Amino acid sequence: MLASLLQQVPYFTPDDIAAFVPLWHKKVTVSRGDFLVREGQVEQHLYFVLSGAFWLYYPTPAENICVGFAYPNTLVTAFPSLVTQQPSTYCIQALRKAELLAITKSDFDTIQEKRPVFGKFWRLELEKALMGKMEREIDLQLLTPEQRLQRLLARSPHIFQLVPRKYIASYLRMTPETLSRIL
C-alpha cells in the first residue's frame, strides 16, 4: 500500500521508492483503546496507517482535547516530540484496531540526507499539515459550530465513517449534543 502511494508522487523514481519502502520495516498492531503514544513518551517513529483510526489529543484535568485524527493512508506521529526528542504532551489512541508501518526517526533523517528528494517530500507534507492547522485555527476562532462542521465535512467527508461522533465533537470544540443538533 505504501509503495503504491509513493508511486503517485511524481518526483520519486522507482529507485527512490525501492530504497525507502524497506525502511518501514516495523509493523505495529494496536488494539482499540490502546495507545500508540502516551503523554510523557519520547517519540522515535513516524507511522503510516494501514488500517484503523486514531485520535490525537491533549490531556487536561478537565477534559481530553482532540487535536486531530489519523486513518488509513495517512502519516501520524507525536510531531513535537519527534522533532524535539522531548516527552510528548499529546496522546495518540486507537479508536479501532489498527495496523501501521513505522520508520525510525534516525532512518528517516538518514534517507533525507542521502536522497534530497525525501527532504522535499517531507517539506511538502509539513507545508500541507501547517496549512491544515492554520485552517483549523481559523475555524475554531471565527466560525459558528455549523460552519466548523461544514468545513470539516468539505475537507474530510469520510470522517463520520471512521470516527465516533463524540471525538468529532471534541475536535470541533462543541458538545456531542450540539453536534447532534446541527447534523
PyMOL commands that set and color helices and strands:
alter all, ss='L'
color gray80, all
select helices_A, chain A and resi 2-6+14-23+79-84+105-114+116-142+145-155+159-162+165-171+176-182
alter helices_A, ss='H'
color red, helices_A
select strands_A, chain A and resi 26-30+35-37+45-59+64-70+75-76+91-104
alter strands_A, ss='S'
color yellow, strands_A
deselect
rebuild
show_as cartoon
